[in-house]
Amino acid sequence: MPDATLTRKILDAVDAGFDAQIRFTADLVASPSLRGQEAPAQDMMARAFRERGLSVDRWKIEVDDIRHLPGFSPVAISYDNAFNVVGTQRPRKGGGRSLILNGHIDVVPTGPLDMWTDPPFAPKVKGGWLYGRGGGDMKAGLVGNLFALDALARIGLAPAGEVYLQSVVEEECTGNGALACLQRGYRGDAALIPEPFGETLMSTQVGVIWFQVKVRGRPVHVMTAGSGANAIEACFPLVSALHALEHEWNERGHPAFAGHAHPINFVLAKIEGGDWTSSVPAWCTFDMRIGLFPGQDLMQARAEVEATIAKAAAKDPFLAKHPPEVVYHGFMAEGWVLPEDTEAQRTLAAAHQAVTGQPLQPFASTGTTDARFFGLYADTPALVYGPRAEFIHGFDERVELESVRRVTQATALFIADWCGVEER
């Protein structure tokens, strides 16, 4: 850790820039970076990097460049507007360890606007919280990475190793943005990702698979409904069978989730079907997100899912002859466990302790993050540590500002300790 005098200077430097940090975060939240609409927010990040003298790499992700790589997830939407931005700060003298500061710019859809207290892309600060879609997940952390570097600059210092500030797309549906950074050659001695996990260190994350099940039926007029095959109603037994598989996987367990009653979740996330209220529906498609344990083979998991659907469909007279189709259209993500007691973890734990006065606690996540790319495919310790947020992916998403301040301070201390510092 930096000595007490330097530690105090760094903490005070974060405080000195914190009002500007909140304003920048709010401005970024106001840019609705939904999937396919991220470019304006990425332009904001690129401008902020350039204004600070970082070298800026902004590129369009090409699916053909990454589809052959481990960790690639199937793509079902256009990448015409999928741009990553990386700002690089290089040392004058060097000799320090390098660091990736990674965060994602994409946010999830808002849902019905009338169920928000305030418009989701009109950020507000109330009662010590910043409200707005994406403020917690994870623009506050993304901006905190940048302002942690600003704090060092404010006292005339810079990291003594290369620092790569990554603002990536696609974290919420594939992770291909982070994968594209690896394909482009970005590597570091450690990575830090400030996902909103309440100032804990993520020790484990599940794997995730997205798939659709496409079901066909036989349309007839509703006055002779019994002679048709209702594609929507035929989905219900399939979903029930998948939930039975979910229960079976949870029963298998995993040591990293000991004491967690239900770490594996199968969520029926979307369903649509039919064309006319007075016709037996001829089609239905449902989307499901499923979790799997670290070490669970993706291809084996897919085989179990497909076998479960086929077995349930075989009990339906129509589906037995017209089997449902399973389509993979997003996450194909392995689970991951952070190795214990790495030097990077000890360095972050010391920074956290210096700021909060408390030991850094581990947290096993039932979701996934981009950390898996660094840990599984780049042999890089990936630390997921970010502020406290509530209602992410829900209504009235919010992030606690004092928690953002503490995480930014801990990040600045971590950079100074991990990379070393030199005069600007």
Residue, then its C-alpha position, 0 to 999 in steps of 0.5 A: m500500500p502507499d504510505a499514509t501520507l500518499t494514501r491520504k492525498i489519493l483519498d482527498a483527490v477522489d473527494a476533490g473530483f467527486d462532484a464532477q464524477i457524479r455529473f459525468t455519470a449522470d450525463l452518461v446515464a442520460s445517453p440510452s445505451l440500449r443494445g444497438q444504440e450504444a455509439p453515442a455513449q461510447d463517443m462520450m467515453a472516447r472524448a473523455f479519454r482523449e481529453r485526458g491525453l489517453s490514446v484511444d482505440r475505437w473499433k467496430i466489432e467484426v463477428d468473423d474476427i471472434r467467432h472462432l475464439p473460446g468464449f464466443s457466444p452466438v449472435a442473433i442481432s446486427y453488429d453494425n453499431a457495435f463499437n468498443v472503446v479503449g483508452t490507454q495510459r502509458p507510463r513515461k518510464g515504466g517498470g510497473r505492472s499493467l492493469i485492465l480497468n473494464g466496464h460495459i456501456d450497454v444497459v438492459p431495456t427499461g420495461p413499461l415507462d409508467m412503472w418508473t417513478d421518474p423517466p429512466f434516462a432522466p437521471k436524478v440524485k435523491g437521498g444520496w442515490l443516483y437514479g436511472r437505467g444503467g447507473g448501477d449496472m454499470k455506468a457508475g463503476l465505468v466512470g469510477n475507473l476513469f476518475a480513479l485515474d483522475a485522482l492520481a493526476r490531480i496530485g501529479l502522479a500517473p501509473a508506472g505500468e500500462v493501464y487500459l480503460q475498456s468500455v465494451v458493449e454486449e456484456e448483457c447478452t453475450g460478452n463478445g465485447a470483452l472477447a473482442c478486446l482480447q482478440r485485439g491484443y489487450r492484455g494486463d497483469a490483472a483486470l478490475i471490473p466494478e460491477p455493482f456487487g456492494e463492495t464485495l469481491m466476486s469469488t465465483q460466477v455461474g455460467v449462462i446459456w440463452f436459448q429459444v424454443k420454437v414450437r409449431g401447432r395446427p391452426v384451426h378456427v376456434m369453433t373446432a379448437g379440439s381438432g387443432a394443436n395449440a402451440i402456445e399451450a404446448c409450451f407449458p409442459l416443455v417449460s415445466a420439464l425444464h424447471a425439473l431439470e433446473h431442480e436436478w442441477n441444483e441438487r448436484g451442487h457445487p462447493a463454491f455455492a455451499g449453503h446457497a439454496h438455489p444458485i442455478n436459475f432457469v428463467l422463462a424470460k419472454i414468450e410470444g405466439g399466435d396471430w389471431t384471437s379467434s384462431v388456434p395459434a400455429w406458432c409460439t417461441f419462448d426464450m429462456r436463460i439458464g445458469l450452470f455451475p463452474g466446470q459444467d460442460l457447455m455442450q453437455a448442458r446443451a445436450e441435457v436441455e435438448a433431451t429434456i425438451a425432446k422427451a417432453a415434446a414426445k408426450d404431445p401427439f402433434l409435437a411428437k411428429h413436429p419436434p420443437e426447434v432449439v435456437y441459441h441466440g446469446f450467452m454461451a458462457e462458462g462458469w468461473v471461480l477466482p483462484e484464491d489468494t492471488e497477489a492482485q486480491r491481496t492488493l485490492a483487499a488492502a485498498h478496501q481495508a484502507v478506505t472502509g476499515q473493514p476486510l474485503q468479503p467474498f461473494a458467490s454470484t448467481g449471474t455472470t460477468d465479463a471476468r470469465f474472459f480474463g480468468l478462463y482465456a487470458d490467464t489474468p486475475a480478474l477482480v469484480y468489485g464495485p459499488r452498492a446498487e439496487f433494482i438493477h434490471g428493474f424499475d427505479e434502478r439506483v446506485e449509492l453515491e457514498s459507495v461509489r466514492r469509496v469504490t473509486q477511492a479503493t480503485a485509485l489506491f489499488i492502481a497506485d499499489w498494483c502499478g506503482v506510480e511515477e510523476r506525470 
